[in-house]
């Protein structure tokens, strides 16, 4: 029983979606940061260690100035050798302790950042998976499995790299740039002004390249999702492909998607790759130019000349600072591309999390019930085997209890998946408790749609469906579905034993109930012939048993719930 459903976006056909521009990158980053700062104590400790490590690198370079000046004074004969040696030893000891402290801080915060990133990703994965469980069937009908899986694999993986490496690198680089800039200003404001001129050029290049790289990284992430969806779809339907000899056409569809991914990835990585060589060369040019200007100042100006106070040690420290100044900018520019890819992945993840969950405005609940001595139905906490619909009436505040029988009535129901073409039109029918009713019709007549509407996978815009005389829109979806059991066209079994798969219909089912349900579905005979019987492990959607046997297990899974309404699609 099947009919036309809303088409899922396929990888190679005309139904696939075009690339859409992502949301605001700043908003996405703020939302991602909100996940990271949940572990505040660990984040504060990491920030302290990052500051310590960056400060050690900046201060260690500054100590080169007194070290070189002391050596210079000794060489010139302005300082006694013994006094210079003692001062050099003291300076080297200070530098060693500073660098060791910085290295230890860097090692510790790197390990802590791994823990922070993994715990953050665990929360994001949990939120993503939990929200998927709350989405309506319509969402899964319009998204391929591979597309959704790419959120958990590719997109989460890019986030891991960004959080564990990118964020710390950017913070370290920012602190280094600020610290180095302050020290350069202390050593020589004139040379610092010269470096700032080069910085303007670097900023322009980063902005120019980064803007173009971001666009292609977003396209690359979208293309990866399409390729995954196409591959998953074709692997799942490989038997159908081979039966109809469509191997060549599927290769063509894959080639088209793969080419789209190649173009996006090539463009993205081209801009990402050229940025580092450009930055390095600018750094070398700046180093050489600064050395020339600094040497001129040193020769013609000296420690207190007209061109500004500058010593040999100060010049050497300043030249080291120029490398340290541009190196973080180079690292940031490199991490920036990875971070853009991570933001593109984060946007795709948040798009799903932001998808409105399945709405349920029902208020009628299914409760355990019993009949008192007056013959009235009352609610009870104990399991009695009797169920009733608890229907509160807001008008007068009363509550009525309707016994669960399983009578289903369609009253002039019209329904369309896309709002344009009606799949059902003015359908009226009545299925009384205890009746067995079969829907017979051509493919696309709406048989499966009827079962979807009974379960409230979709709500009807026109007409009414009543369950035991109650409009099903008033019944809470969880309670409605607990009173139904359904065997789908496409049988799906979970990885686990035969016993566990049958018990999925009733998680607290006893072994006797499981065997009874299997016998009712005529599955017991083949189950007992399996190597471990009911404890035989099924894997790969039950690939180690036949299609017919999988169908029997699906029927047994529905039968163990023992519902008043059983739907066989």
Helices and strands as residue ranges (DSSP letters): H 25-36, H 40-76, H 81-133, H 137-141, H 145-150, I 151-155, H 156-161, I 162-166, H 167-187, H 189-236, H 238-243, H 247-300, G 302-304, H 312-353, E 365-371, E 377-379, E 387-392, E 399-403, E 408-415, E 424-431, H 447-454, E 462-467, E 470-471, G 472-474, H 477-482, E 484-487, E 496-497, H 498-503, H 511-520, H 524-528, G 533-535, E 537-538, H 547-560, E 565-568
